[in-house]
Amino acid sequence: MWPDLIRKAKEGGLDAVETYVFWNAHEPARRQYDFSGNIDLIRFLKTIQDQSLYAILRIGPYTCAEWNYGGFPVWLHSMPGISLRTKNDVFMNEMKNFTTLIVDMVKKEKLFASQGGNIILAQVENEYGNVMEPYGDDGKSYINWCAQMADSLDINHIIIKQAAPPKPMLETCNGWYCDEYKPKDSNTPKMWTENWTGWFKSWGGPDPFRTAEDLAYSVARFFQKGGTLQNYYMYHGGTNFGRTSGGPYITTTYDYNEPLDEYGNLNQPKWGHLKQLHDVLHSIEYTLTNGEVKNEKLNNLVMATIYQTKEKSSCFLSNTNTKTDANVNFGGINYFVPAWPISILPDCREEAYNPAKVSAQTSLMVKKLNKAEDEPSSLKWTWRPELIESTSVQGRGDVSVNKIVDQKDMANDATDYLWYMTSVDVAKDDPMLNGIVTLRVNDTGHVLHAFFNGEYIGSQWSKYGNNNVTYVFERNIKLSPEKNLISLLSVTVGFKNYGPMFDMVGAGITSPIELVLNKNVFKDLSSNKWTYKVGLNGISNKFFNTDCALKSSSRWISDPIPIYRNFTWYKTTFKAPLGNKPVVVDLLGLGKGMAWVNGHSLGRYSPSYIADKQFCKTETCDYRGRYSDSKCVSKCGEPTQRWYHVPRLFLKDGENTLVLFEEFGGNPSNVQFQTVEIGSVCINTHEGKEVELSCQDRPILKIKFASFGSPQGVCGSFDKSESDSKVDALSILEKECVGKERCS
């Protein structure tokens, strides 16, 4: 997908592509490196270079990015004497080793700008200014060391998100708006490294949405106020395949409501809005970077900013009021300046851009059923159980210690799953045999499944908004004389990735684990002998791997297919949808688990996690006024994520295999493969403006509505008004557009 994504970014008017370097992806085990396949960093940077674009390399190695453990490899956590992101020799040695490795790789290919390459900026550390205070003097020493270390590697132009960073680092801004930001050092360019185009999603949360008008306003306002570099976070977010999403509880999709959606489609009108803005800004680049600047207040609402060189003047008219439009006279010309957006006048006379007046196509995307040849209407499934008897019934594990161990230390991020098992011996005269005994377990806010003497007794997990809070699981149990086995399956949903000392936040089950008799703590089991087993049988034996699945095909059962059965593996085959449109699999009806296609992990799924209705408001989304992640959200009462991306790179000609591990219990009978494509497009424009309609490589089949005048409504539901022209606009559009891939 890289060349296509980068080409679309360039066509959208970008000059550079920014990318993270994920330490845990490239050094999954200490001193064992991986730069293969889709994590081939050098190939990615060269693909950017092939499109004649600059690159910004965020080495980190701490990234945040809603990525598992902030991009740190979890093996760091287990190193003796280590403390992350502070003055600590163990950590700093590891960080320097990895950073040096990346810099040397890039230098070897001569990719830094100082070598004639395309990397114009590099970043070491990330957003440390937001969290530095709790680290005290050691935090200050650490960030000074970061600067010295980076400088010793001779990296040109090092940036960091922090106020007044140590030299030679350059300060930058992150946020939804950075127009009022001023670097502490007046010689530092005003740079905005993360303009949040929307927001990420968490399981149980609604869909974030930032309007194209407000995003464009934030960019125009930034350059009006002296900005020199602005980067979109994200322009394309993609998918958290495998177990890469962090949080905890960050979704598998990383669609950030960005200009290029998760699947690589143009997100219209956002992509088109920004392309027009970029074209205008490029046209006045020289004036903005060389001109003298002055501001002129036109009335209580509107401010004019003039950039002037000997050859030319360029102007911005801004109305930052959130409700009141304005009519002003500037330079002897009358202008209408709507509330919030900014007008850009490249020659200080003719308005070339205003986000409220942009005519950009809106594309309504649809999911279409698989059109593969000879594909049956429904998938044929086989299944097999996850064998949990050796753990839940027999208590067999890998290692035993007399304490509760953090899941990060025991599992080392090899899997989401870890068994905690202990036995309780009860004498025949023990009062616990006659009373009501409650098993009480403290958990760090991920998922817990509990078994007592081999019987499943219940599960618990965090609710949306509370996924960083420890909860208490309680169930009544009936103890037996002599030996009783407690088996607890802990399931992580991404390790914490942000905040001061985030690496110290526990994962899995925590102390105490107690038996409560008649509401009084009777026995603390925390120092019992606990036996641990990492992973599940099906994951350890790679049931999801196509070769392994074929070798053990006799163990997959055809009929009957159980539904709503927890800890169950399902398998089916399918043919790839015809064409080249992005492919998704609809997992509605399933609970929670993981999915694989031809052995490639699609990530965690959880369509049973419904977005709470309380987060959505009934009023119309208004682009005016400052944006936040709680503004303009949608799809409450629906699954947080129903569709999961299946890159065509994962598919092959002929038969493909889908394997699901269903943890909660669900029904696979409604699973479908679909393609994502444009269903309909619309545009609302003004007389005298030329616009283009496109269905992205598909012919336009029909014009459903066309009007010249003052139609009412929104895309997909326009209606004519009494003031509409009597001219048959529909026939004109049919003649110009039907049968063509694009028309103007």
QUIJO-V424612 format. One record per pair of residues at least 24 apart in sequence whose ideal C-beta (glycine too) atoms are under 7 Angstrom apart, sorted by the first residue. I is the first residue (numbers start at 1). J is the second residue. Records with the same first field share a line. If there is no record, write none. Layout:
I->J, J
This chain:
1->264, 647
2->44, 47
3->47
4->264
5->236, 260, 264
6->47, 48, 51, 53
7->51
8->260, 266
9->235, 260
10->51, 53
12->259, 271, 274, 275, 278
13->274, 275, 278, 279, 282
14->53, 235
15->53, 54
16->53, 54, 55, 56, 120
17->48, 53, 55
18->56, 58, 231
19->44, 57, 58
20->58, 60, 63, 65, 71
21->57, 58, 59, 60, 61, 102
22->63, 67, 71
23->60, 61, 71, 72, 73, 98
24->68, 69, 71, 72, 73
27->73, 98
28->73
29->75
30->75
42->105, 109
45->111
48->118
49->118
53->118
54->118, 120
55->118, 119
56->120, 121, 231
57->106, 119, 122
58->123, 126
59->99, 102, 122, 123, 124
60->126
61->95, 98, 99
62->125, 126
63->126
64->126, 127, 497, 498
66->200, 245, 246, 247, 250, 254, 497
67->244, 246, 497
68->243, 244, 245, 246, 494, 495, 497
69->246, 495, 497
70->246, 497, 498, 502
72->503
74->408, 412, 413
75->412
77->408, 409, 503
78->409, 412
84->503
85->142
86->135, 138, 139, 142
87->138, 141, 142
92->145
96->149
99->124, 149, 153
100->153
103->153, 155
112->156
113->156
114->156
120->157
121->157, 159
122->155, 157, 158
123->158, 159, 160
124->150, 158, 160
125->160
126->161
127->161, 174
128->160, 162
129->161, 162, 163
131->499, 500
134->500, 501
135->500
159->191, 193
161->193
176->218, 627
177->218, 626
178->222
179->221, 222, 225
189->228, 229
190->226, 227, 228
191->228, 229
192->222, 227, 229, 230, 231
193->231
194->231, 233
195->219, 230, 231, 232, 233
196->233
197->232, 233, 234, 256, 257, 258, 259
198->256, 257, 258
199->256, 629
200->250, 254, 256
201->251, 253, 640
202->247, 249, 250, 251, 464, 467
203->249, 251, 464, 606, 609, 640
204->463, 464, 609, 611, 612, 640
205->464, 611, 640
206->611, 615, 616, 633, 634, 635, 636
207->633, 634, 635
208->257, 629, 633
209->257, 621, 632, 633, 634
210->257, 627, 632
211->621, 623, 632
212->269, 270, 273, 360
213->341, 355, 356, 623
214->623, 627
215->270
216->273, 274, 277, 355
217->340, 341, 342, 355
219->277
220->277, 316, 342, 344
221->318, 342
223->281, 288
224->305, 316, 318, 342
226->293
232->258, 259
234->258
235->259, 260
236->260
237->262
238->262
239->603, 645
240->603
241->601, 602, 603
242->601, 603
243->416
245->494, 603, 604
246->494, 495, 496, 497
247->467, 493, 494, 496, 497
248->445, 446, 467, 492, 493, 494, 495, 496
249->462, 467, 493, 494
250->494
251->640, 641
252->603, 604, 605, 641, 644
253->641
262->645
263->582, 645, 676
264->582
265->365, 582, 676
266->363, 696
268->360, 361, 362, 363
269->360, 361, 362
272->360, 361
273->355, 358, 360
276->353, 358, 360
277->353
280->344, 346, 352, 353
283->346
284->314, 346
287->312, 314
288->314
298->328, 330
299->326, 328
301->326
302->326, 328, 337
304->330
306->348
313->348
314->345, 346, 348
315->345, 348
316->342, 344
317->342, 343, 345
318->342
322->624, 625
323->624
339->624
340->623, 624, 625
359->683, 685, 686, 689, 691
361->681, 683, 693, 694
362->681, 682, 683, 715
363->678, 681
364->679, 680, 715, 716
365->676, 677, 678, 679
366->677, 679
367->584, 586, 643, 674, 676
368->674, 675, 677
369->672, 674
370->577, 672, 673, 674
371->577, 578
372->575, 576, 577, 578
373->575
375->574, 575
378->669
379->572, 574, 671
380->572
381->561, 570, 571, 572, 668
382->556, 557, 558, 571
383->556, 557, 561, 562, 568, 569, 570
384->555, 556, 557, 569
385->567, 568
386->536, 537, 538, 567, 568, 569
387->537
388->567
391->419, 421, 487, 533
392->451, 454, 487
393->454
395->421, 423, 485, 487, 531
396->533
397->421, 531, 532, 533
398->532, 533, 534
399->532
400->529, 530, 531
401->530
402->527, 528, 529
403->526, 527, 530
404->509, 510, 511, 513, 526, 530
405->532
406->506, 507, 508
407->490, 492, 507, 508
408->495, 507
410->532, 534
411->534
414->534, 535
415->534, 535, 539
416->491, 492
417->489, 491, 535, 536
418->490, 508, 532, 534
419->487, 489, 532, 533
420->488, 490, 509, 530, 532
421->485, 486, 487, 530, 531
422->486, 525, 528, 529, 530, 531
423->483, 484, 485
424->484, 486, 525
425->482, 483
426->479, 480, 481, 482, 484
428->481
431->517
432->479, 515, 517, 522
433->479, 481
435->517, 518
436->476, 518
437->476, 477, 479, 515, 516, 517
438->474, 475, 476, 516
439->474, 475, 477, 486, 515
440->472, 474, 514, 516
441->473, 488, 509, 513
442->470, 472, 509, 510, 511, 512
443->470, 471, 473, 509
444->470, 506, 507, 508, 510
445->469, 470, 471
446->490, 491, 492, 493, 507
447->491, 493
448->473, 488, 490
449->489
450->475, 488
451->487
452->477, 486
453->480, 484, 485
454->485
464->612
468->496
470->510
491->663
493->604
538->569, 661
543->569, 659
544->596, 599, 659
545->599
546->598, 599, 657
549->657, 659
563->667
564->665, 666, 667
565->665
566->663, 664, 665
567->663
568->662
569->659, 661
570->660, 662, 668
571->657, 659
572->658
573->655, 656, 657
574->656, 658, 673
575->655, 656
576->651, 656
577->673, 675
579->675
581->675, 676, 677
582->675, 676
583->646, 648, 651, 673, 675
584->643, 644, 645, 646, 674, 676
585->644, 646, 658, 671, 673
586->642, 643, 671, 672, 674
587->642, 644, 671
588->639, 642, 670
589->666, 667, 668, 669, 670
590->660, 662, 666, 668
591->662, 663, 664, 665, 666
592->663, 664
593->660, 661, 662, 663
594->661
595->644, 658, 660
596->659
597->646, 650, 656, 658
598->650, 652, 656, 657
600->650
602->644, 645, 646
603->644
605->644
606->641
607->639, 641, 642
608->664, 666
609->639, 640
610->637, 638, 639
611->635, 636, 637, 638, 640
612->636
613->637
680->716
682->715, 716
690->744
691->744
692->742, 744
693->737, 742, 743
694->741, 742
695->741
697->741
698->741
699->739, 740, 741
700->737, 738, 739, 740, 743
702->738
703->730, 733, 734, 737, 738
706->730, 733
